Amino acid sequence: MPIAHLTLELRIEGAHSLKDRRQVLRSIKDRLRSSFNVSVAEIDPTDLWQSATLGIVAISSSRHYLDGLMKQVEATAARTANNQGADITDSFLHFLD
């Protein structure tokens, strides 16, 4: 059974405090959890206010389904991040079979 792992690296230009950073990340995580059946967590925690890395994981019996799902997740994350004053600087998609 395939597992998809999407890693998103974010740059949060508008964050001037840890509170600002948490607000942006919470918004993205909540949107992804409510819109898709995925698990979302912050990985590689840093003390930098203006950068963050999110890990998104999903499991399904179809790799094709997971590929499409993760593309939708990435697009939604990008829209939500842009609305919050952040940008996705890099993304990586890995499959475990």
C-alpha positions, -999 to 999 in steps of 0.1 A, spaced: 0 0 0 16 33 -11 22 62 13 28 97 -1 49 122 18 49 158 7 74 182 22 68 220 18 94 246 27 79 280 34 92 315 36 71 338 58 81 373 50 54 389 70 63 372 103 78 396 128 74 373 158 69 337 167 32 344 171 29 356 135 47 325 123 24 302 143 -7 319 129 4 313 93 13 277 100 -19 270 119 -40 285 90 -23 263 64 -24 231 86 -61 237 95 -71 243 58 -53 211 46 -67 189 74 -103 201 68 -101 199 30 -83 166 26 -79 134 45 -42 140 53 -19 143 83 0 176 86 29 185 110 57 209 112 90 192 107 125 205 111 116 230 137 137 261 137 139 293 158 137 314 127 105 333 124 105 336 87 110 299 76 92 267 83 89 232 69 56 212 68 52 175 62 20 161 48 13 124 46 -15 103 31 -21 66 25 -42 49 -2 -44 18 -22 -37 37 -54 -5 56 -61 -22 74 -90 -48 87 -65 -21 99 -41 -3 117 -68 -34 137 -78 -43 143 -41 -8 157 -33 -9 180 -63 -42 194 -50 -28 196 -15 2 216 -27 -20 240 -47 -42 246 -18 -13 251 5 2 276 -19 -30 296 -21 -35 296 16 2 306 22 -1 334 -3 -32 347 14 -12 348 47 18 365 33 40 334 29 55 316 -1 63 280 -7 100 280 -17 104 243 -24 84 211 -23 94 174 -24 70 144 -30 81 109 -21 63 76 -23 69 46 0 55 13 -14 
